[in-house]
Amino acid sequence: MAHRARAIRILLAGSMIAVALPASAQEGMFFQNAMRTFGLMPGEGPDIEYRQRPPLVVPPSSALPRPQDPASQRTAAWPNDPDVAARRAEAKDALVPATERERYKLNQTPLLSQQELRRGRVSGGGQAQTPPVTQSKTFEENIGPIRAGREMAARQAATDTSNLVHGQEPQRRLLTDPPTGYRKPAGTAPLGPGRSGPREDTNSTGQKEFVQGLPSPSTP
């Protein structure tokens, strides 16, 4: 009797659970539908339609275009860039083996000549000793920059004129220089200062002494 009563209870509990499951499922669906109606829950989206991708676009020809010429060949009238020239020189020097460079060869000869030894023992390194010139501080502050500027201008002028060739145009180095073809001298252009040569201005008294730092000559 006890086993029969226990079996009856188990059957009743199982039937109650079976009846409660559909009811809870219906309540869950009702709740979800209500939430979707008020916009509190996203609805089920449409099915995704998968399509096959189109094939890749292939060029009509597989031949590569011809490489462009360097900028130096395309624009020959463009001035030479010192930075580009320095990089080219460094790249060319990098191709030389380290054992073939001049600095390496000089470092491999530790022996000094007699002249180098004598210069090392003498104070001043063998350079000619010039007596110091006693000048005032005001003179160095006022006349020194003027003298240095004139010497630099003279060296620059000598460098510019040493590269000139009659009938040829000087090389364009800076962007501020006139374009190519504008500095070529005409056939009738005069050459040099003339047959008599440069003339000294004798009216400027004491100018030469002023530049050289010498005392001014006494005026009559």
TORKOLMI-585983 format. One line per field, with one value per residue (C-alpha): residue in three letters; z, y, x. Coordinates in Angstrom, 1 decimal. Layout:
<nodes>
r	ALA:...
zz	Z:...
yy	Y:...
xx	X:...
</nodes>
This chain:
<nodes>
r	MET:ALA:HIS:ARG:ALA:ARG:ALA:ILE:ARG:ILE:LEU:LEU:ALA:GLY:SER:MET:ILE:ALA:VAL:ALA:LEU:PRO:ALA:SER:ALA:GLN:GLU:GLY:MET:PHE:PHE:GLN:ASN:ALA:MET:ARG:THR:PHE:GLY:LEU:MET:PRO:GLY:GLU:GLY:PRO:ASP:ILE:GLU:TYR:ARG:GLN:ARG:PRO:PRO:LEU:VAL:VAL:PRO:PRO:SER:SER:ALA:LEU:PRO:ARG:PRO:GLN:ASP:PRO:ALA:SER:GLN:ARG:THR:ALA:ALA:TRP:PRO:ASN:ASP:PRO:ASP:VAL:ALA:ALA:ARG:ARG:ALA:GLU:ALA:LYS:ASP:ALA:LEU:VAL:PRO:ALA:THR:GLU:ARG:GLU:ARG:TYR:LYS:LEU:ASN:GLN:THR:PRO:LEU:LEU:SER:GLN:GLN:GLU:LEU:ARG:ARG:GLY:ARG:VAL:SER:GLY:GLY:GLY:GLN:ALA:GLN:THR:PRO:PRO:VAL:THR:GLN:SER:LYS:THR:PHE:GLU:GLU:ASN:ILE:GLY:PRO:ILE:ARG:ALA:GLY:ARG:GLU:MET:ALA:ALA:ARG:GLN:ALA:ALA:THR:ASP:THR:SER:ASN:LEU:VAL:HIS:GLY:GLN:GLU:PRO:GLN:ARG:ARG:LEU:LEU:THR:ASP:PRO:PRO:THR:GLY:TYR:ARG:LYS:PRO:ALA:GLY:THR:ALA:PRO:LEU:GLY:PRO:GLY:ARG:SER:GLY:PRO:ARG:GLU:ASP:THR:ASN:SER:THR:GLY:GLN:LYS:GLU:PHE:VAL:GLN:GLY:LEU:PRO:SER:PRO:SER:THR:PRO
zz	0.0:0.9:-2.5:-4.4:-2.6:-3.3:-7.0:-7.2:-5.7:-8.2:-11.1:-9.8:-9.4:-12.9:-14.4:-12.6:-13.9:-17.4:-17.2:-15.8:-18.5:-21.4:-19.2:-18.3:-22.0:-23.0:-20.3:-21.5:-25.1:-24.0:-22.0:-24.9:-27.3:-24.9:-24.5:-28.3:-28.8:-26.4:-28.0:-24.9:-26.6:-30.1:-32.5:-34.6:-37.7:-41.2:-42.3:-43.7:-47.4:-48.2:-51.8:-53.5:-53.9:-57.4:-58.9:-58.6:-61.3:-63.2:-65.3:-69.0:-69.2:-66.7:-68.1:-65.6:-66.5:-67.3:-64.3:-64.3:-64.9:-61.9:-61.1:-61.9:-65.5:-66.0:-64.8:-65.8:-65.2:-61.5:-59.2:-57.4:-53.9:-51.5:-49.2:-52.1:-53.2:-49.7:-49.4:-52.8:-51.7:-48.4:-50.3:-52.7:-49.9:-48.1:-51.0:-50.5:-48.2:-44.8:-45.4:-48.7:-47.2:-46.8:-43.1:-42.4:-44.3:-42.3:-39.0:-40.0:-40.1:-36.5:-37.2:-37.4:-39.6:-38.3:-39.3:-37.4:-34.3:-34.4:-34.9:-31.9:-29.7:-30.6:-28.9:-31.5:-33.7:-36.1:-37.1:-37.7:-34.6:-35.3:-32.7:-31.0:-32.1:-29.2:-30.0:-27.9:-27.2:-28.9:-32.1:-32.2:-31.6:-34.3:-36.9:-36.5:-38.0:-40.9:-41.8:-41.5:-43.7:-46.4:-46.3:-46.7:-49.5:-51.3:-51.0:-52.3:-55.2:-56.0:-55.9:-58.1:-60.7:-60.8:-62.2:-65.0:-68.5:-71.4:-73.5:-70.9:-68.3:-64.7:-62.9:-61.0:-57.3:-55.5:-56.1:-55.9:-58.9:-62.3:-64.4:-66.8:-69.9:-68.4:-67.3:-70.5:-71.6:-74.9:-77.7:-77.4:-73.6:-72.3:-70.6:-67.6:-66.2:-69.5:-71.0:-68.3:-65.4:-62.2:-60.9:-57.3:-55.8:-54.5:-53.0:-50.1:-47.6:-44.9:-46.2:-46.8:-43.4:-41.7:-43.2:-42.2:-38.7:-39.2:-37.9:-40.2:-42.2:-41.3:-43.7:-45.1
yy	0.0:2.4:1.9:2.4:5.7:6.9:6.1:7.9:11.0:11.0:10.6:13.6:15.8:14.9:15.7:19.1:20.0:19.0:21.3:24.2:24.2:25.2:27.8:29.4:29.3:31.1:33.7:34.2:34.7:37.2:39.2:39.3:40.4:43.2:44.4:44.4:46.3:49.1:49.2:48.0:44.9:44.7:42.7:39.9:41.2:39.9:37.0:37.9:37.3:36.1:36.8:35.7:38.4:39.7:38.7:40.9:43.5:42.4:45.0:44.4:44.2:42.9:45.0:47.5:51.2:52.4:54.0:57.7:59.5:61.1:64.7:65.8:64.6:66.0:69.5:70.2:74.0:73.4:74.6:72.0:71.3:71.1:68.7:66.4:66.5:65.7:62.7:61.4:61.8:60.0:57.2:56.9:56.9:54.2:51.8:52.0:49.3:50.5:49.1:51.1:54.5:57.1:57.7:54.0:53.9:56.9:55.3:52.2:54.2:55.0:56.1:59.8:61.4:63.5:66.7:65.7:64.9:68.2:70.1:68.2:69.2:72.8:75.1:76.1:73.0:74.4:77.4:80.7:82.9:86.4:89.1:90.1:93.4:95.6:97.1:98.5:96.7:99.4:98.9:95.2:95.7:98.4:97.6:93.8:92.9:95.4:93.8:90.2:91.2:92.7:89.7:87.3:89.4:89.4:85.6:85.1:87.5:85.6:82.3:83.6:85.1:82.1:79.9:82.2:81.3:83.8:83.1:80.6:81.2:80.6:77.8:78.5:77.6:79.4:79.9:83.6:83.4:84.4:81.5:79.7:81.7:85.2:85.6:84.6:87.6:89.2:89.1:92.9:93.0:94.5:92.3:93.3:96.7:98.0:98.4:100.8:98.5:99.5:103.0:103.9:106.6:109.1:111.4:109.1:110.0:107.4:104.7:102.1:102.8:102.6:99.2:97.9:99.3:101.7:105.3:107.8:109.9:113.6:115.8:118.9
xx	0.0:2.8:4.5:1.3:0.5:4.1:3.7:0.3:1.9:4.8:2.3:0.2:3.3:4.5:1.1:1.0:4.5:3.5:0.4:2.5:5.2:2.9:1.3:4.7:5.7:2.6:3.1:6.7:5.7:3.0:5.5:8.0:5.3:4.2:7.8:8.3:5.0:6.1:9.6:11.4:12.8:14.1:12.0:13.2:15.0:14.5:16.6:20.0:20.3:23.8:25.0:28.1:30.8:31.5:34.9:37.9:38.6:41.7:43.6:43.6:47.4:49.9:52.8:54.3:54.8:58.3:60.1:60.2:63.5:65.2:64.3:67.9:67.5:64.0:64.9:68.4:68.0:67.2:70.1:72.2:71.0:74.0:72.1:71.3:74.9:76.2:73.8:75.0:78.6:77.9:76.2:79.1:81.6:79.6:80.1:83.9:85.2:86.4:89.9:90.2:89.4:92.1:91.4:91.8:95.1:96.4:95.5:97.5:100.8:101.5:105.1:105.7:108.2:111.1:109.4:106.2:108.3:110.0:106.8:105.3:108.3:108.3:105.7:103.1:103.3:105.9:103.7:105.3:105.1:103.9:104.4:101.2:99.7:98.7:95.3:92.6:89.4:87.4:89.3:88.7:85.0:84.5:87.1:87.3:83.9:84.4:87.8:86.3:83.4:85.6:88.0:85.0:83.6:87.0:87.3:83.7:84.4:87.6:85.8:83.0:85.3:87.6:84.9:83.9:84.7:84.4:81.3:79.8:77.1:78.0:76.4:73.2:73.6:70.8:67.1:67.7:70.0:68.5:67.2:69.4:70.1:69.7:73.3:75.0:77.1:76.5:79.1:79.6:79.9:83.2:85.7:87.7:88.3:89.8:93.3:94.5:93.4:91.7:92.2:92.7:90.6:93.1:90.5:89.7:92.3:93.1:90.7:93.4:95.0:91.5:90.9:94.3:94.2:97.1:97.2:95.7:98.1:98.4:96.5:98.3
</nodes>
